[in-house]
Amino acid sequence: MSPTPPATRQSKQPDERRDEIVAATRQLFAERGVAKVSVTEIAKRVGVTRGLIYHYFPDRDALIDLIFEDHIDEFVEAVTRWDAEREAGNVEKALLDCVAMFRHHLHTKDMFREDLGSPENAGLYNRFIDLAVRAVVERLQVTTALAYARTHQIEIEHVGEVFYVLVYGLIGLVRSTPDVDDQVLVAIVRQTLHLGH
């Protein structure tokens, strides 16, 4: 009878290992909250050393930013769909649909977003909102703003900055006054962007 060969440690492809680390981070954040999860716990969950985590990610913030990106990508995809489906010339419907999409994404409940809203994560929340607004504004600049400029004579100076202030302001208003009427939000967008009726 031949001896049993020693167990060999299964080696994984770098992308596969990286994906495992990200998946474990997401799980731990959902289970325990962002502030309470350490790199040591992530390494333990994946079954690797802390050093290997740092091989793929320079620090914990890089992992957090990656989780942010998933949530931000969902919002940017929704903006892209809204833009593709809007009816040219029907500004009222486009604005109402945009406000509905905006509210949906602000009020989507998941453990990560709820945890970000807690007071101890205020800095992380601000970073998340800043990254999300910048991504949405980037998308609006190459879609909606260009289409509007081609169709109408009104030009908006400092398009990126105007959209940034508008989106950031709408988020703040809806978070502090959740029951603000959709027509008020539409009116704010109309006034800010000089959209006629």
Backbone torsions as a table, in degrees:
resi	resn	phi	psi	omega
1	MET	NA	129.0	-177.0
2	SER	-85.5	148.2	-178.9
3	PRO	-68.0	150.1	177.6
4	THR	-72.6	131.1	179.6
5	PRO	-65.6	148.7	179.9
6	PRO	-62.7	148.0	179.0
7	ALA	-65.6	132.0	178.4
8	THR	-103.5	141.5	179.4
9	ARG	-73.2	127.9	-178.2
10	GLN	-72.1	123.6	179.2
11	SER	-93.9	140.6	-176.0
12	LYS	-114.4	155.0	175.9
13	GLN	-66.8	148.7	-178.5
14	PRO	-55.2	-42.8	-179.4
15	ASP	-64.7	-38.4	179.7
16	GLU	-65.0	-44.5	179.6
17	ARG	-64.3	-43.0	178.9
18	ARG	-60.4	-44.5	178.9
19	ASP	-62.2	-38.5	177.3
20	GLU	-62.2	-41.5	-179.6
21	ILE	-64.0	-44.6	-179.9
22	VAL	-64.6	-43.6	179.9
23	ALA	-62.3	-43.0	178.9
24	ALA	-64.3	-39.5	178.8
25	THR	-62.5	-46.1	178.5
26	ARG	-57.7	-47.4	-178.9
27	GLN	-59.5	-48.5	-177.9
28	LEU	-64.4	-41.0	177.7
29	PHE	-60.7	-42.5	-179.6
30	ALA	-66.8	-38.3	-177.6
31	GLU	-75.6	-42.6	-168.8
32	ARG	-117.8	-15.3	-176.2
33	GLY	98.2	147.8	-174.7
34	VAL	-59.9	-46.6	-174.1
35	ALA	-65.3	-25.3	-172.8
36	LYS	-93.2	-3.0	-174.7
37	VAL	-101.2	127.7	179.2
38	SER	-105.3	164.5	176.5
39	VAL	-61.5	-35.5	178.5
40	THR	-60.0	-43.3	179.4
41	GLU	-66.1	-38.5	178.4
42	ILE	-62.8	-46.0	179.6
43	ALA	-60.6	-43.3	179.6
44	LYS	-62.1	-43.3	-179.5
45	ARG	-62.1	-39.9	-178.6
46	VAL	-79.6	-25.6	-177.5
47	GLY	85.6	36.1	179.3
48	VAL	-132.1	177.4	178.3
49	THR	-85.7	159.3	174.9
50	ARG	-59.2	-37.4	-179.6
51	GLY	-57.9	-36.5	179.4
52	LEU	-69.1	-36.9	176.3
53	ILE	-59.1	-46.5	-178.7
54	TYR	-69.6	-19.9	174.6
55	HIS	-65.6	-37.5	-178.2
56	TYR	-90.6	-31.9	-175.4
57	PHE	-133.2	127.9	-176.3
58	PRO	-63.1	-28.9	179.4
59	ASP	-162.9	176.3	-178.6
60	ARG	-62.2	-35.3	179.7
61	ASP	-60.9	-34.1	178.4
62	ALA	-64.3	-37.1	175.8
63	LEU	-67.4	-42.7	179.1
64	ILE	-61.3	-44.4	179.8
65	ASP	-60.5	-35.1	178.5
66	LEU	-66.3	-39.7	176.4
67	ILE	-66.2	-40.3	175.8
68	PHE	-55.1	-46.5	-175.8
69	GLU	-54.8	-40.3	179.3
70	ASP	-59.5	-46.7	-179.2
71	HIS	-67.0	-40.3	-179.9
72	ILE	-67.2	-40.6	178.4
73	ASP	-58.0	-39.1	177.9
74	GLU	-59.8	-43.7	-178.3
75	PHE	-67.8	-43.6	179.9
76	VAL	-64.1	-38.7	176.7
77	GLU	-63.3	-38.7	178.2
78	ALA	-65.2	-39.9	177.6
79	VAL	-64.0	-41.5	179.5
80	THR	-63.1	-43.8	177.7
81	ARG	-63.1	-45.1	179.0
82	TRP	-57.5	-45.8	-178.1
83	ASP	-63.6	-41.5	-178.8
84	ALA	-68.3	-30.9	-175.3
85	GLU	-93.0	-10.5	-176.1
86	ARG	-70.9	148.4	-177.3
87	GLU	-89.6	117.2	-178.4
88	ALA	-55.2	131.2	178.0
89	GLY	90.8	-20.1	179.9
90	ASN	-94.5	75.9	-174.5
91	VAL	-63.6	-41.3	-177.7
92	GLU	-59.3	-49.2	180.0
93	LYS	-64.2	-42.2	179.9
94	ALA	-59.8	-42.5	-179.6
95	LEU	-68.7	-43.4	178.7
96	LEU	-63.4	-42.6	177.2
97	ASP	-62.9	-38.4	179.7
98	CYS	-65.7	-43.3	178.7
99	VAL	-63.2	-41.4	178.7
100	ALA	-62.9	-43.4	178.5
101	MET	-63.2	-43.6	-179.4
102	PHE	-59.8	-48.4	178.9
103	ARG	-62.2	-42.6	-179.7
104	HIS	-56.3	-47.2	-177.4
105	HIS	-72.6	-30.8	177.1
106	LEU	-71.3	-30.6	-175.0
107	HIS	-103.8	4.6	175.7
108	THR	-61.8	130.6	-177.3
109	LYS	-101.8	124.8	165.8
110	ASP	-151.2	161.2	-173.0
111	MET	-58.7	-39.0	-176.9
112	PHE	-64.1	-48.4	-179.0
113	ARG	-66.4	-40.2	179.0
114	GLU	-63.3	-41.1	179.4
115	ASP	-64.5	-38.8	178.8
116	LEU	-60.5	-30.8	-178.2
117	GLY	-75.6	-7.6	-178.8
118	SER	-74.7	150.7	-175.0
119	PRO	-55.3	-36.6	-177.7
120	GLU	-69.9	-12.9	179.5
121	ASN	-108.6	22.7	-176.6
122	ALA	-57.1	-42.6	179.7
123	GLY	-63.3	-43.7	178.0
124	LEU	-64.7	-41.4	179.8
125	TYR	-60.3	-45.7	179.5
126	ASN	-61.1	-40.7	178.3
127	ARG	-64.6	-42.3	179.0
128	PHE	-60.8	-48.2	-179.2
129	ILE	-62.1	-43.6	179.9
130	ASP	-59.7	-47.3	179.3
131	LEU	-63.5	-40.7	-179.4
132	ALA	-65.4	-46.0	-178.9
133	VAL	-63.6	-43.5	179.4
134	ARG	-60.6	-41.6	180.0
135	ALA	-65.9	-42.3	179.7
136	VAL	-66.2	-44.1	-179.9
137	VAL	-62.9	-41.4	176.7
138	GLU	-56.1	-44.8	179.8
139	ARG	-66.1	-45.1	-179.6
140	LEU	-62.6	-35.7	-179.2
141	GLN	-64.1	-36.3	-176.7
142	VAL	-94.4	-1.6	178.1
143	THR	-120.9	-86.4	-172.7
144	THR	-58.9	-47.5	-176.5
145	ALA	-63.4	-42.0	178.5
146	LEU	-65.5	-43.7	179.3
147	ALA	-62.1	-41.5	-180.0
148	TYR	-64.0	-44.5	-179.7
149	ALA	-61.4	-35.7	178.8
150	ARG	-70.3	-31.6	-173.6
151	THR	-89.9	-34.0	-173.0
152	HIS	-117.4	158.9	-178.7
153	GLN	-84.0	-18.5	-176.9
154	ILE	-73.1	130.3	176.5
155	GLU	-111.6	138.8	177.9
156	ILE	-102.6	122.7	176.4
157	GLU	-78.6	149.1	177.6
158	HIS	54.9	53.1	-173.9
159	VAL	-51.4	-50.5	-178.1
160	GLY	-58.3	-45.4	-178.0
161	GLU	-67.3	-41.0	179.1
162	VAL	-62.3	-46.7	179.1
163	PHE	-64.5	-37.7	179.7
164	TYR	-60.9	-49.5	-180.0
165	VAL	-62.8	-41.3	-178.8
166	LEU	-63.1	-52.1	-177.3
167	VAL	-65.4	-45.3	179.4
168	TYR	-60.7	-43.3	179.5
169	GLY	-64.5	-40.9	178.5
170	LEU	-63.6	-40.3	177.9
171	ILE	-60.9	-47.5	179.8
172	GLY	-61.3	-42.6	-179.6
173	LEU	-64.7	-46.5	-178.1
174	VAL	-68.6	-33.8	177.4
175	ARG	-70.2	-40.0	-177.3
176	SER	-83.3	-26.1	-179.6
177	THR	-134.2	74.5	-173.8
178	PRO	-58.8	-25.7	-177.1
179	ASP	-93.0	13.6	176.2
180	VAL	-58.7	135.1	-175.8
181	ASP	-66.5	142.1	178.7
182	ASP	-57.3	-35.9	-179.4
183	GLN	-65.0	-31.0	176.6
184	VAL	-67.0	-43.7	178.6
185	LEU	-62.9	-42.9	178.0
186	VAL	-60.5	-44.4	179.9
187	ALA	-61.6	-39.5	178.7
188	ILE	-63.3	-44.0	179.5
189	VAL	-64.1	-45.5	-179.9
190	ARG	-57.5	-48.4	-177.8
191	GLN	-65.1	-43.5	-177.7
192	THR	-64.4	-40.7	-175.8
193	LEU	-97.0	6.8	179.1
194	HIS	57.2	43.7	179.0
195	LEU	-91.3	126.7	178.1
196	GLY	-77.0	175.1	178.7
197	HIS	-86.6	NA	NA
